[in-house]
Amino acid sequence: MAEIQRPLDALNEAKGKRVLIELKNGTKFNGLLEAFDIHINVVLGSAEQIVNGEVKRKLGRLFVRGDTIILISSAAE
């Protein structure tokens, strides 16, 4: 495990793993972190919408705009 010195280092560590993303409006998604950019725009693969801790619907590949994100957690197991 590499040392994390910058926020994007944490995203690099999570790339290829399942993450949980929470948006400003309270919506939550989990999925495989496929890609991201410096604006924290992210692409999730095998994405699912989570409501009350349970999968509400499966979405497949999902693009999430970075300025809508308030949380990204790599502990989405």
Order of alpha helices (4+ residues) and beta strands (2+ residues): alpha-beta-beta-beta-beta-beta
